[in-house]
């Protein structure tokens, strides 16, 4: 384990966001800070079930 880790936030939890979040959690030098998404559907329930912090994002 490295002394310092990079905190990563993922914006969107679609096909790519899910893969990025999963990849970040596998890295010793990275920490998943959370996921932000505008959709409150099954994708965010999956993220929450995996223990990822979920934040609401508002569309502009």
QUITA-V500667 format. One line per field, one symbol per residue. burial: b if it has 24 or more other ideal C-beta (glycine too) atoms within 12 Angstrom, else e. A space follows every 10 residues. Layout:
burial=???
This chain:
burial=eeeeeeebbb ebbeeebbeb beebbeeeee ebebbbbeee eebbeebeee ebebeeeeee
